[in-house]
Amino acid sequence: MKKPITLMIKPASSLCNLNCDYCFYLDEEKNRLDKKRKIMNSNTIENIVKNAHDTSDNINYIFQGGEPSLASLSWFENFFSLVEKYKNENDIISYSFQTNGTLIDDKFAAFLKKHNFLVGVSFDGFSRIHDLHRKFSDGSKSSKQVKKGLSSLSEHKVDHNILCVVTNEVAQNIEKIYTNLVKDGYLYHQYIACLDPLEDKENKFLTPSVYGKFLVELFDLWIADLQRNKNVSIRLFNNFVSILLGNPPEACDMNGICSVQYVFESNGDVFPCDFYCLDDYLLGNINENTFTQLDNKRDEINFIKNPPNLHEDCKVCPYLYLCRGGCPRYKDSNNKFRFCSSYKYLFENRLRVFKQLASYIIENN
């Protein structure tokens, strides 16, 4: 079996019908010479699919943006026809789709169900908080349309989870957000600490002290549900428990070093990470380069650093085995993980309970 690969494809690049003020991808676009704001053409799709199936027999296709549904349902139907053309009999293929949900109707939801997509919908908990940052381009609120999209996914039984960007406002309202999501039947949550703009290293949207209190409060809500035999999945906490059980974390930002990824812009340009789609990190173009050439370029720019990118303070930290130093894009102006104090606050107050949970899992197989 060949090595598994993960391909993140941006069918519409950074094009989006929303204009979220905290969008890290719009910020990256502002810092690139070529804005790439167009829909990926069929020739580029074919080159991605053909090269992928020549390279691996275990492929995870992830569609993201901007807003990938702007490419249209016919774009995705064409993509699947090309997968059928190039896939091998025993290939293992999985599909994920990250969306703001506003363009998901019954027809789109039925398509996603047919092809067994796992869908992540960006929704910041409840309307008042969501609409603070996630507005349409004309400034109008988006939460009503997101909820319609979520309803369509539920009606068609599409596997989907909630992606919540943690800002100060979200952190300070987490009890209501978490409770509302669980009450509405959403049991798979990802809480993603808001990324500040590239030129701003001063915690514009989320301060470490607020984030630390948020982590503890969210943990207590999560544990209380577990004790009531209601299993809510929170990706960050799942990964901490996995580490305590002796397993590797599933999230790339918790590995201590960056992982091998391929991010495809709409013109075929390839970058090593969604957080580093910047000119200095360009690996090549799938219309001109093979995966081997892309890998060689990644090595040349030393994107995956070894040893890990750790601050001096990390080397004596008792929690390094859990934190691993954090994702490089979350470094502050001193090259230190900006949420170091947040994680320490969580571990100092709740690590004992994490360990008890890990022990319970082991004892009960």
N, C-alpha and C positions, 0 to 999 in steps of 0.2 A: 504493500500500500504506500502511495506517495504521501508526502507531508500535507496536512490540511492547510488551507489558506482561507483568509477572510478578506473579502473585497467590499469596500464601502463605495457605493456608486451614487453620484449626485446628478440625477437626470436633468435637473433644472439649475444646477450650480447653486448660487446664492439667491436666485429668484424666489420671491415669497410674496404671498398676498397679505402677510402681516408685517408690521414694522416694530418688532419688539425692541425696546430700548436697551436691553441687556444682551442682545444676540451677539455671541462671540464670532459667528461666521460672517456677519456683515462687517464686523470690526476687522477681521482678517482680509476681507475683500478690499477695504479701504487702504490696506497696507500692501496691496499687490499692484503691479503695473497693468496687468491684463485683468479686467473685471469679469470676463467669462460669463456674462449674463445671457445665456441662451440655452435652448433645449438640446440635449445630446442627440446627434444624428445616428442613423442606422448603421453606417459604416463603423463608427466608434464602438457602438454596442457590440457589433459582430466581432471586432478585434478583441474586445474584453472577454467575451464568452469563449471564443476559439482558443485564445491564449490560456485562459483559466483551465479549460478542460484538457489542454495539452500538458498543463503543469501539474495538476492535482486531480485526484479522484474523490476528494472530500472538500467541498466548497461551500462556504457560508456567504451568501449574497445579502448585503445590507443596503437598503435604499434610504437616502437621507438628503438633506438640503442645507439651506433653503427649504422649500416645500416640494418634495418629490412628486406629489399628486398633480402639480401644475403641468407635468409632462404629458398627461392625459392617460386614460385607460388604454387607448390603442397603442401607446408607446410600450406599456407593460405587456400587452398581448404580443407585440412584435418581439420583445425581449424573450418571452417564453418560447416563441417559435424558434428562435435561434438557439436557446438551450436544448430544445428537442433535437435540433440539427446536429449539435456538436457533442452532446453528452454521451458517455459510454455506458454500457449496460449496467455496470455495478457502481456507478458514481453515487456518492452520498451528497445530496444537495439540500440546503436549508435556506429559508428566506425570512428576512426581517425588514420592517418598514417603520420608519420614524416620521411622524406627521403631526401637524398642528390640529388635525381633525376637522377643519372647517369645510373641506371639500369632499369628505367621505359621505357618499350617499349609499342607497341600497345596492345599486349596481356595482359600485366600487367595492363595497363590503362583501358582496357575493363572490367577486373575483378573488379577493384576498383569502376568503374561506376556501375556495376551490383549490388554491395552490398552497394551502397550509402555512400562511404567513403568521409570524409573531409580530404584532403591531404595538409600537410604543406611541402613546398619545400624550403630547405635552399639555398638561393642565395643572395650573397652580392652585389646586385644592377646592376653591369655591369662587363664585363670580366676582365678588368685590376685590379680592386679592389678585385673582387672575387678570382682571381688566386694568389693574394699575400699570402693568408692563406690557401686556400682550394685546395690542390694538391693531386693527386693520390699518392699511396705509393711509386712509382718510381720517384716522383718529378715532373711529367708532370702536365699540367694544366687541370682543370676539367670543366671549364665554358661551353665549347662547348657541352659536354655530358649532362650537366644540362639543357641547352637550348633545346636539343633534347627531354629530358624527359618532360619538360614543354610543348613542342609542342604536344606530345602524349596525355598528360592530357587534353589539350585544345581541340584537335581533337575529343576526346571521351566525352567531356563535363563533365569531372570530377570536382566537386567542389574543388578548391584548392586555397591556399594563399601563400604568400611569407614570409619566415622567414629570416630576415636579422640580422646578428650578428653585433652589433655596436662596431667597433674598432675606434681608432683615425682616420684611413684612411677613413673609412665609414663616420664618423661624419663630416670630413672636405670636403666630396664630396656629401653631402646629396641632394643638389639641383639637381645635375645630376642624382643621383640614383633614387630619388623620381620621377622626371620628366620622366625618361626612363621607369620606371615601369608603370606609369599611361598611358604613350603613348602606351605601348605594351598591355594595357588592363587589367593590374593587379590592382585591386581596393581594395584588402584586404591585409594589410601589418601588420606584427609584427616586431618591432625593439627591439632586445634583447640585453641589455647591456652585453658586454663580461665579462665573469667570469675569474678572474685571477687564476692561479694554487693555490692549497691549501696552499702550503708553502710560497706563495708570496702574501703579503698584500699591495703592493705598486703600484697598478694600472699599471701593465705591458703593457696591451693592450689598456686601455681607461682611460684617466685622467678626473677628475671631471670637470675641467674648460672647456675642449673641449666638454664633454658630455652636459654640461649646454647650451652652444651656439648651439649645435646640436638640442636640444629639442626646443629651441625658433625658430630656422630656419625651422625645420620640421613643427612646429605648424603653422607658417606663410604660408607655402606652402599648408598645409591642409585646413586652414581657407579660403585662396584665392580660392581653388577649391570649397569649400562649397558655397561660395558667387556666384560662377558661376554655381551653381546647379549640381556640380559633387561631388557625395558622395563617398569619399575614406574612408575606414575603417582603422583606426590605433588603435590597441588594447589599448595601454596605454592611449591615449586621450579619447577613448570611456569610459574607466573606470573612469577617472576623472569627465567626464560629468555625468556619472551615479551616482556618489557619490553626486555631486551638486544637482541632481534631487531627492535625498533622497533614492536612491536605494543602495544595497550592491554592492561592486565591484565583478566582475566575476573572476578576476585573483587572484590566491591564495596568491601571494606575496604582494597584496595590502589590505589584510584583517587585518593585524596587528598581527595575530597569524597564525601558520601553520594549515593546514587543514588535514583531514583524507584521505590518499591516500595509494595505494598498488603498489609497483614497483616490478615486477617479473623478476628476472634474469633467464638466460637460464637453469640453473640447478634447478630452483624452489625456490631459496632463495628469501626472500621478505624483502623489505626495505620501510621505511615510506615516502620517497621523492626521486625524481631523483637526487637532489643535495646532498643527504646524503646516497648514496649507498656505505657505508663504514662499516668496520667490527664492529665498536662500536654501529652501529645502526641496526644491523641485527635483524629482528623481528621473524624469523623462516623460515620454508621451507614448501611450499604448498603440498609437497608430504608426509609431516609428521604432519602438523598443520592445524587446522580449522581457519576460519576467526576470531572467538571469541578468540582463543588463540593468534592470531597475534595482535588483538586489545588490549588484556591484556598486551602483551609485550610492545606495544607502550606506554601504560600508565605507565608501570614499569620503562621504561627509561626516562619518562617524556618528550617525544619528543614534544608534543603540550603543550607549556608552557602557564600558566595562572597565573598572568597577562602577557600581551604581553612583548616581548623582546624590551624594549625601553631604549635608552641612556638617561642620566639625562637631556641633552639639549632638548630632544623631549618634555618633560613635559611642557615647556614654549613656544614651537614653535607654531606660529599662523597657520601653515600649517599642523599640525599633523592629522587633520581630513581627509586630502587628501592623505598624504604620508603613515601614519600608522607606520612609523618607518622602513619600508623596510624589505626585505627578510633577514633572519639571515645569509645566505651564502654571502651576500654582505656587511658584516661587515668588518671594517678595523681593524688595530692593536689596536685601542682604543675602540673596540666594538661599533663603531658608523657606521651608514649607510654611505658607502663610497661615495655615490652620493647625500648626503644631500645638499651640496652646489649647486649641479646641479639642483635639484628640486626647491630649493629656488630661484635660478636665473630665472627659468621658471615662478614660481608663482609671483614673484615680478614684472615681466615684462608682463605677459600675463593672470594672474588670472582674471582680469577685463573682458577680452574677453571670457574666459571660462564661467564666470557667465552670460554674455550677451547671449551666445549661449544656456545655460540652460534655461534662461528666455524665449527666443524665442521658444524653444521646448515646454515649458509649455503653452505659449500663443497660440501656433498653434496646440496644442493637439498632 
